[in-house]
Amino acid sequence: MSELKDYRIAILATNGFEQSELEVPLEKLRAAGAEVHVVSPEDEDITGWDEADWGRNVPVDVTLSEADPEVYDALVLPGGQINPDLLRLNKDALGFVDAFFDAGKTIAAICHAPWLLVETGIAGGRRMTSFPSIRTDVENAGGIWEDSAVVADNGIVTSRNPDDLDAFVAEIIEEVQEGKHQRKAA
């Protein structure tokens, strides 16, 4: 499979990411031919959260301080409760997300990761979904929340939970193939 040959995708995460929400997109996007880098504020392996306990480590390919959004075609934001909550307090992480948005590149957020879209102002006026517990956060930020496996709105892809991963990754592939999206800055 080479649907994404010559494309580069960043996955932004830190400790406490939902295990499957990082590993499944990483594996499937690489299988589709993309060069995928795990980007993190940490400079060593990061540890996932797997259902009710700490999960497996994932190597960090590029530290956030060294990552250049210009070299990537898309950004994936895995969820879990811990990971996006930590990242939404990190000004460099928010700047990284903003850079993808401002450049019209695909941003994909699953589960609690739409918190980063709320924090950056990207959620405002946009159709999206998320884990149900942050629906109110999305709506309070001006997002138009819907209960769907995947929602795409002008290059912003959102999903609810690990059960939606197949639809989430398929939509990421489609949005990346469409190229840059014309949208107003958040």
C-alpha positions as CSV (number, residue, x, y, z in Angstrom):
1,M,0.0,0.0,0.0
2,S,1.5,3.4,-1.0
3,E,-1.5,5.8,-0.7
4,L,0.7,8.2,1.3
5,K,4.1,7.7,-0.3
6,D,6.1,10.9,-0.1
7,Y,3.9,12.3,2.8
8,R,5.2,13.0,6.3
9,I,3.0,12.9,9.3
10,A,3.7,14.0,12.9
11,I,2.0,12.4,15.9
12,L,2.2,14.8,18.9
13,A,2.0,13.0,22.2
14,T,3.4,12.8,25.7
15,N,3.1,10.4,28.6
16,G,-0.4,9.1,29.2
17,F,-1.6,8.8,25.6
18,E,-4.3,6.2,24.9
19,Q,-2.2,3.3,23.7
20,S,-4.2,2.3,20.7
21,E,-4.9,5.9,19.6
22,L,-1.2,6.4,19.0
23,E,-0.1,2.9,17.9
24,V,-2.9,2.1,15.4
25,P,-2.6,5.4,13.4
26,L,1.2,5.0,13.6
27,E,1.1,1.5,12.2
28,K,-1.6,2.1,9.6
29,L,-0.2,5.4,8.3
30,R,3.2,3.8,7.9
31,A,1.6,0.9,6.2
32,A,0.0,3.4,3.8
33,G,3.5,4.6,2.9
34,A,3.8,7.7,5.0
35,E,6.9,8.7,7.0
36,V,5.5,9.1,10.5
37,H,7.3,10.7,13.4
38,V,6.3,10.6,17.1
39,V,6.9,14.2,18.3
40,S,7.0,14.9,22.0
41,P,8.1,17.4,24.6
42,E,9.9,14.5,26.1
43,D,13.3,13.4,24.7
44,E,13.0,9.8,25.7
45,D,10.4,7.1,25.2
46,I,6.8,8.0,26.3
47,T,4.5,5.7,28.1
48,G,0.9,5.0,27.0
49,W,-2.2,4.4,29.1
50,D,-3.8,1.1,28.2
51,E,-7.4,0.8,29.6
52,A,-6.9,0.9,33.4
53,D,-3.1,1.1,33.8
54,W,0.2,2.3,32.3
55,G,0.9,0.6,28.9
56,R,3.8,0.2,26.6
57,N,6.6,2.7,25.8
58,V,6.8,4.3,22.4
59,P,10.1,5.8,21.1
60,V,10.1,9.6,20.5
61,D,11.5,10.3,17.0
62,V,11.7,14.1,17.3
63,T,11.5,16.3,20.3
64,L,8.9,19.1,20.1
65,S,11.7,21.7,20.4
66,E,13.3,20.3,17.3
67,A,10.2,19.6,15.3
68,D,9.5,21.8,12.3
69,P,5.8,21.8,11.3
70,E,6.7,22.9,7.8
71,V,8.2,19.5,6.9
72,Y,5.0,17.6,7.8
73,D,1.8,17.3,5.8
74,A,-0.5,16.4,8.7
75,L,-0.7,16.2,12.5
76,V,-2.3,13.4,14.5
77,L,-3.3,14.0,18.2
78,P,-4.0,10.8,20.2
79,G,-6.3,11.1,23.2
80,G,-6.5,9.6,26.6
81,Q,-7.2,11.9,29.5
82,I,-3.6,12.6,30.6
83,N,-1.9,13.2,27.3
84,P,-4.0,16.0,25.9
85,D,-4.5,17.6,29.3
86,L,-0.8,17.9,29.7
87,L,-0.3,19.1,26.1
88,R,-2.9,21.8,26.3
89,L,-0.9,23.5,29.0
90,N,2.3,23.4,26.9
91,K,2.6,26.7,24.9
92,D,5.0,25.0,22.4
93,A,2.6,22.2,21.8
94,L,-0.2,24.7,21.2
95,G,2.0,26.6,18.8
96,F,2.8,23.4,16.9
97,V,-0.9,22.7,16.5
98,D,-1.6,26.3,15.4
99,A,1.2,26.1,12.8
100,F,-0.6,23.1,11.1
101,F,-3.9,24.9,11.2
102,D,-2.5,28.2,9.8
103,A,-0.8,26.3,7.0
104,G,-4.0,24.5,6.0
105,K,-2.7,21.1,6.8
106,T,-4.7,18.2,8.1
107,I,-5.1,17.9,11.9
108,A,-6.7,14.8,13.3
109,A,-7.7,14.5,17.0
110,I,-9.4,11.6,18.7
111,C,-11.0,11.0,22.1
112,H,-9.9,13.8,24.5
113,A,-7.4,15.3,22.0
114,P,-10.0,17.8,20.7
115,W,-9.1,19.7,24.0
116,L,-6.1,20.9,22.0
117,L,-8.5,22.2,19.3
118,V,-10.5,24.0,22.0
119,E,-7.4,25.5,23.6
120,T,-6.1,26.9,20.3
121,G,-9.5,28.2,19.2
122,I,-9.7,25.9,16.2
123,A,-12.9,24.3,17.5
124,G,-15.0,27.5,17.1
125,G,-17.6,27.1,14.4
126,R,-16.3,23.7,13.3
127,R,-18.3,20.4,13.1
128,M,-16.5,17.9,15.3
129,T,-16.8,15.0,17.6
130,S,-14.9,13.8,20.7
131,F,-15.1,11.5,23.7
132,P,-18.6,12.3,25.1
133,S,-17.2,13.7,28.4
134,I,-15.7,16.7,26.7
135,R,-18.7,17.5,24.5
136,T,-19.6,20.5,26.7
137,D,-16.0,21.8,26.4
138,V,-16.2,21.6,22.6
139,E,-19.7,23.3,22.5
140,N,-18.6,26.0,24.9
141,A,-15.7,26.7,22.6
142,G,-18.1,27.2,19.7
143,G,-17.8,23.7,18.2
144,I,-20.7,22.0,16.6
145,W,-20.6,18.6,18.3
146,E,-22.0,15.4,16.8
147,D,-22.0,11.8,17.8
148,S,-20.3,10.2,14.8
149,A,-17.4,7.8,14.4
150,V,-15.5,10.4,12.4
151,V,-16.2,14.0,11.5
152,A,-14.2,15.9,8.9
153,D,-14.5,19.7,8.6
154,N,-12.1,21.3,6.1
155,G,-9.1,19.2,7.0
156,I,-9.9,18.9,10.7
157,V,-10.7,15.2,11.5
158,T,-12.1,14.1,14.9
159,S,-13.3,10.8,16.3
160,R,-14.7,9.6,19.6
161,N,-12.7,6.7,20.9
162,P,-10.6,3.6,20.0
163,D,-13.7,1.9,18.5
164,D,-13.5,4.6,15.7
165,L,-9.9,4.1,14.8
166,D,-10.5,2.4,11.4
167,A,-12.8,5.3,10.3
168,F,-10.4,7.8,11.8
169,V,-7.3,6.6,9.9
170,A,-9.2,6.2,6.7
171,E,-10.4,9.8,6.9
172,I,-6.9,11.0,7.7
173,I,-5.6,9.3,4.6
174,E,-8.4,11.0,2.5
175,E,-7.8,14.4,3.9
176,V,-4.0,14.2,3.5
177,Q,-4.5,13.2,-0.1
178,E,-6.7,16.2,-0.7
179,G,-3.7,18.5,0.2
180,K,-3.9,21.8,1.9
181,H,-7.2,23.2,3.0
182,Q,-8.2,26.9,2.7
183,R,-9.5,28.2,6.0
184,K,-9.3,31.2,8.2
185,A,-6.8,31.4,11.0
186,A,-8.1,30.5,14.4
